[in-house]
């Protein structure tokens, strides 16, 4: 499946359940929000999208704790979860989703090579996250890493909603 197909599946599910969504993105730079809003009918489900590249903006706009950024770094489970929870709360949406990672081709740090991405989904009091290691699958290709990140994020979102609502 491609990004457009995944976005359509997500929007269809959200609309069928009467749910709204908000996005907080770092390494994907608004790609998730753009994919969602490219789907006809997205206005009934999409609340808000934030591209929070700078740590200061993650703190100010999403409520990410400075201590999490300092202790774990921006590319971490803690920050991804706080981003998803923060955007959901600030948008007053049902679902909050987030991405933070190293899309490359530069920017790798010890323990976090290019292609290391954390995604998170916050829904109905539960936040789930996943670490993606996309270098082998996507190569050192920034666009491929970003696209695959959003595809996986949308799948994780659909999966969580289905599991929570069943």
Secondary structure, DSSP 4 states (H G I P E B T S, - for coil): --HHHHHHHHHHHHHHHT--EEEEESTTTTHHHHHHHTSTTGGGTEEEEEE--SHHHHHHHH---HHHHHHH-SSSHHHHHHHHHHHHHHHT-SEEEEEEE--SSS--BTTB-TTEEEEEEEETTEEEEEEEE-HHHHTT-HHHHHHHHHHHHHHHHHHHHHHHH-
